Amino acid sequence: MIKSKHLALAAAIMWIPGISVCQAQTPSVEQQIIDAMTKAFGVHPGFRANHAKGIVVEGHFKATPEAAKLSKAAIFNGSTIPVTVRFSDATGVPNIPDGSSHASPHGIAIKYHLPDGGETDMVLNSLKFFPVSTGEEFRDLLLATVASPPNAPKPTKLETFIKAHPTVPMALATLATPDSFADENYFGVDAFIFVNTAGKKQAVRYIIEPQKLVHLSEDAADKEPPNFLMDELPKRLAKGPVVFHLKAQLAAPDDQTKDPAQPWPVDRPVVDLGVLTIDKAVPDSMDAQKKLLFLPGQLIDGIQKSDDPLIDVRDGAYAISFSRRSQ
Ligand code: HEM
């Protein structure tokens, strides 16, 4: 009896390290994505694996009464909620020229500071929908890109991937360089579920709309100075606040919520959730952005995740990127 107990224990001890070694040899999809991003963009200690170049600003959000009817979340109760916001260029290259086509999609990340000390985040970009449907596909897209330098034999891995995933060029075609971070629209892409005080659920996708949308031609964007978006925003804020409307596209009951590469039909209603006012540039943006972590799945009562698998993959990947850039 004693012998068999010891055997079981020994077996357990040997088995558990076996499993952990096995896990260490098979990185999670989130780790594989971060590794693929590092291959694609290079090693830049202290910077985000994606959206490395950015600028931090501050302001507040005030919801409309319509928002409170859809969600019981504290950010929608009509009080003025302070926000920290980071605008960014795509890629993990910290000195990418703002006008480069690779700097698109541009991003906006919002951290809402609740009166009880809690926080909730929204992380949107200028893609109207995502190029692929899952984390595994996103990893494969990154790896295909890395394996397709200009001299790669035809068809390249990227060409083959795109042929099998026509949503990639369709999504990229929704991008353009704005003349200012203030003059761009941003999309939440992933679906979230609002829950109101009566317990009614509604699937939504966020949209952030500027007061005016101004896109540059590719030629004009190429001619802009390398930091024109980062430099313009503080100058604009010195003259007055920048205003956006946070909106929600409402899904019909049968609309799928799990595929971020499939937008909902354009005739779905869009509700104005409130006004996002940005009125202050943060003096040491570089230092501030290092300490900030925005997570799409950092939610509060009244806002839930949908079955979109990207939300968890993003949370995992952002956390790995944060831990690597904080070392
Ligand atoms: C599988 C899909 C995705 C992966 C793996 C991914 C990965 C990442 C990573 C690793 C970062 C850096 C995070 C950090 O160090 O703090 C990041 C930042 C960012 N991502 Fe994603 N992303 C994905 C999809 C999306 C989507 C769908 C959007 C928008 C709708 C988006 C918008 C952004 C923005 C705006 C930032 C900058 C956040 C900040 O300012 O701190 N990403 N992403």
Boltz pocket constraint, residues with backbone or C-beta under 6 A from the ligand:
constraints:
  - pocket:
      binder: B
      contacts: [[A, 33], [A, 34], [A, 47], [A, 48], [A, 49], [A, 50], [A, 51], [A, 54], [A, 86], [A, 87], [A, 88], [A, 106], [A, 107], [A, 108], [A, 109], [A, 123], [A, 124], [A, 125], [A, 127], [A, 130], [A, 134], [A, 135], [A, 138], [A, 187], [A, 188], [A, 189], [A, 190], [A, 260], [A, 292], [A, 293], [A, 294], [A, 310], [A, 313], [A, 314], [A, 317], [A, 318], [A, 319], [A, 321], [A, 322], [A, 325]]
      max_distance: 6.0
